[in-house]
Amino acid sequence: MKLTFAKQHISIRQFSPITLPSFTILTGLNGAGKTHFLQAIDSGAITVEGVPQHLIKYYNLANFRLKSPGPLNGQQLASQSAAAWQFWTGKGNPKVDWRAQSMAQYQAVFGNEEVTLPDDLKSWEDILWNYKSKTSNAAFQAKIIHYQDRMRSQVFKNGNFTKYGHHPAITQAMKKTGQPVHLIGELTFDENFAPYSSGDDYLTASLSAIFTKYKVKQFLWAHSQWDKGGIQKPKEELYKEFEEKNLKPWK
């Protein structure tokens, strides 16, 4: 991977582009600037060739030191996902329909017509979440900036939205879908939702959500094959067949 200096970040100053292997361990004395270097990559002060900045994730080691190792069970995950969806669709407190708000922002900028992306934009993710996305279509670029500004101020940075404890999880679920947020349905939301946790529970909750959802889908798929009739395979074979068709996300 090629790293290129874009702007100064604390102690990180101008340097020539460097190429590193895809797996790199950064070492150095205390105060040498290791954390500043990683934060610079996370903030976009250092760019990674071929990797959009919004896909780069910076994790603090402290967030992986768990105090509460008890994982969430399936019922708790489903309950939190349902509660988050209720909040998103205006049935929580305060009773603001954020999905309707999102649609209003979309219509205010793009109208009621379906948006056709310019050739130099890959997906809807570039329009809402990638604040550095650029298109040669100047008129459309102006709409992107206007839409992003409206969505930040009216939805995702709105005080009534951010005071909800799981608002980061809702935002993250929306990003994962790659769809316009006002078109996301409850099933798609649930498939992409992972509860927000404090730093002490981050790793446990995230892995628990990923593992549980995969195993539930595997179980339901296997039983759906039985319901179709005529299948006399042992459940172990059905589970294996599911795994061959659906890569385990933790690998």
Phi, psi and omega in degrees: 000143183255125179254133182232133178290132178247317178199162182291141175224106181050251184271356182272114182244182185312133173211159179285152179306141179233149179245128182236156174294161184298331174248114184229136174254125182261122180235161178167166179293159174302133179085002182286340178111017181299311181296318179299322180295314180293320178295326179295321176295317181296323184274348183095000176292334170238128182260150177249118184301129176084358181239114178300140185301326183289348178268353181277129181241131178250123181246129176277133181305326181300333181288349181255005175266099192275136173259334182237092186281359182288118181286157175284141176269174184300321181294320179293320178298314180296321180295316181291322178296317179296319180295320179295320179294320177300317178296315183298326184261015171086017180254009178260208180228117004285159184277074177247124179276095185290331176294317177295322176299318179296319178296321180297321179292320178299311183293327180295331183260314187255352182080199183266358183275152175291136183279131172259118184288141171300157184299332183269011170245130188279321187203175177298334179302325179294333184280317186261319192258335182266097185287354177255006181294140181229145173227149179288347177279099187299320181295319180289325178299319178297323178293321178301311182298317180297316181294315178300317179298316181294318181293323178294311186285324186266341183233281195288340175248007177293134183302324179290336177276316186286344179280351176283129188303327184259020181298326176296325180291323177297313180300316181295321178298319179297318180298320184297329185289330184069020181245162170300129190297331182285351179259355183286127179268174185296321182296313179296320178300313182297322181294334184254358184275131171228127186303143174282138180228162173292167180305324183294336184247009190301306186294314182301310183295318182295312180293324178298317180296315181296311183295313183298315182295322179295314182292326177294316178297321179297315180298312182294322179295315181300316181288332176293328177293322176294321182295334179290339177084153176082000180257119183244039179270146172297152183300329180297322178292322178295318178298318179295319178298320177298317181294329177291329182269340185228101182301134178296123187290346181269001179265000000 
